Amino acid sequence: MNEKMPKPLLFRVQFWLIAILIIAVYVWAFLGMDFAGIQSTAKTVTLSILKGFAHPDWSFVHMEGGEDLLSGLLETLIISLLGTVVSAFVCIPFAFWASANMSRGWAASGTGKIVLTIIRVIPELIVAILFVKAVGPGAFAGVLALGIHSIGMLAKLYSETIETIDPGPSEALTASGANRFQVLVFAVLPQVIPQFLSYSIYRFEINMRSATTLGLVGAGGIGTALIFALQTRNWSRVAIILYGIIVLITITDLISGWLRKKIV
C-alpha cells in the first residue's frame, strides 16, 4: 500500500526544488556575462562623477539664451502632457474595439486586443527614433512618440474597465428603445469616465519619466541637454540636470496622486 508523502516533507521538497532552480538560473546568467575586469581609469572617473554631483552647475538653472535647465524641464513637461492628452482621446475607439462586451463577436474584440499588444510591444525610444527620422528632431517627435506608445497601454486599461461595467443601465435603456449611441452616452460613459481619468493621470506620471530620456535620441526635452553633458563629461551639469528631473518628477507624482484620490 502506497502512503502519501507527509505535507511538511512535501513542502520542504518543493521549496528546495524551487530554490535550486532559482540558483541555477542565477549561476547560468552570471556565467554568461563577459566580465573583462575593472578599467584602470575607473577610480579617476568615479571620483570625477562624485565631485560633479557634490558641486552641481547652478549657473545652468537659468541662462540668457534660453537653453537651460528650466526651459528643458518645461519642454519635457509639455511633451509628456500633450502626449498623454493625445493618447487619452485617441485610444477610446481602440478601447471599445477591444472590449468583449462592446464588440460584436469574439473575432472583433480579439483583433482589437492583438492590435493593442502590437502597439505596446514597440519600445518608446524606438518609436521616438522613427518619428525623429519622419518629422525631424524636436519636441513634436517626442509628443508623437509618447502619444502613439501610450495608446496601447491606455486602451488596454480602458477596455478592461469597460468590460467590468454594470450591464443593468445599458439593458434598461435598450429596453426603453434607446439606440446604441444613447446607451453609450447615458449608460456606459458615466460608469467609466472616472476610471479613464485616473488611468490617464497615472499614464502622465509614466510619460513624464519617459520624456526625460526621449531627448537622448533627439526627440526634445531635457534629455537633449543631458546627452550633451554626458558626451562632454560635464559631470556638474549632469548633476544639476538629474537633480532637476528628480524634483520635477517628485512634484508631478505628488500632484497626480492627489488628483487620482479626488477622482476615484
Buried (B, 14 or more C-beta within 10 A) or exposed (E): EEEEEEEEEEEEEEEEEEEEEEEEEEEEEEEEEEEEEEEEEEEEEEEBBEEBBEEBBEEBBEEEEEEBBBBBBBBBBBBBBBBBBBBBEBBBEBBBBBBBBBBEEEEBBEBBBEBBEEBBEBEBBEBBBBBBEEEEBBBBBBBBBBBBBBBBBBBBBBBBBBBEBEEEBBEEBBEEEBEEEEBBEEBBBEBBEEBBBBBBBBBBBBBBBBBBBBBBBBBBBBBBBBBBBBEEEBBBBBBBBBBBBEEBBEEBEEEBEEBBEEBE
